[in-house]
Amino acid sequence: MNGILNVLKPPGKTSHQVVAEIRKKLGIKKVGHTGTLDPNAAGVLPICVGKATRVSQYVLDFDKVYRAEVTLGKTSDTGDLYGNVIEKELPDNFSLSKNELNNILEKFTGEINQTPPMASAIKVKGKKLYEYYRQGEEVDIPTRKVKIYNIKLLEKPFDCKKFYIDVTCSKGTYIRTLCTDIGESIGTSGVMSFLLRTKVGPFEIDTAIPLSKIKRENVFDIMLPIDSALVHFPKLVLNEPSSDSIIHGRKVAINSEVKGVARVYNTAGEFLALARVKNNVLIPEKVYF
């Protein structure tokens, strides 16, 4: 039982709870997620099973796509509606056009600095921020650079006090923080009032399987192959002697224009390993066959 489940995580569950539930359903211990999704958020959560747990580090690096609702006139110590929310009434004559908002959103594209929210899993001085938060302790939070590739304002529904955005971003981006910063840039306050992750690398919400639909009886019908998480690496096909050497951890001399890490297959189309090409030598890094 080796592969990847493109899980549609429901709101109200942590990523660790999803992993625990799948372990129980499948009766297998070797299960792991590929980066957490906020407990109150829903959406795509790739889960690695069996030998696929050895590709989780590559899934962590994928860009992500989110749909978020921004609500103005509120502030929160967590950046969403699940912390200590303080109402900050907007003026009766408050107005914001789509053009004005699009101009503000454009300022957040590219490489930006973010300060992660206190209720997050980032470690500071060996301790997770949410642990400081739960204990009521204060700590200096270092900023971090993230990339926002695109922010799109949804045309409908639109309200100048509450609106939806689609965000394509790098790993490590906090959408809660982005929503708060957008509110401040508008000249007021704002929180994230809804979050849906719609894509993680090649894994999309249209093909995600609801957690409740995953069962041991149907897992082989819905499980994706290990190499579905590695499509961003170039592909190499080896003949039988060379492929046999790779699966036994031996180097192979090759003549290829491929550089760096590559997916390695035999002539039958079976995925064998990830290997690195260096000076016309293929060096196995992780064997999955």
Helices and strands as residue ranges (DSSP letters): E 3-9, H 15-26, E 31-33, E 42-49, G 50-55, H 56-60, E 64-72, E 74-76, E 85-87, H 98-106, E 110-114, E 123-124, E 127-128, H 129-134, E 144-159, E 162-169, H 175-186, E 190-200, E 203-204, G 205-207, E 209-210, G 211-213, H 219-222, G 226-229, E 235-238, H 240-247, E 252-253, E 260-266, E 271-278, E 281-287
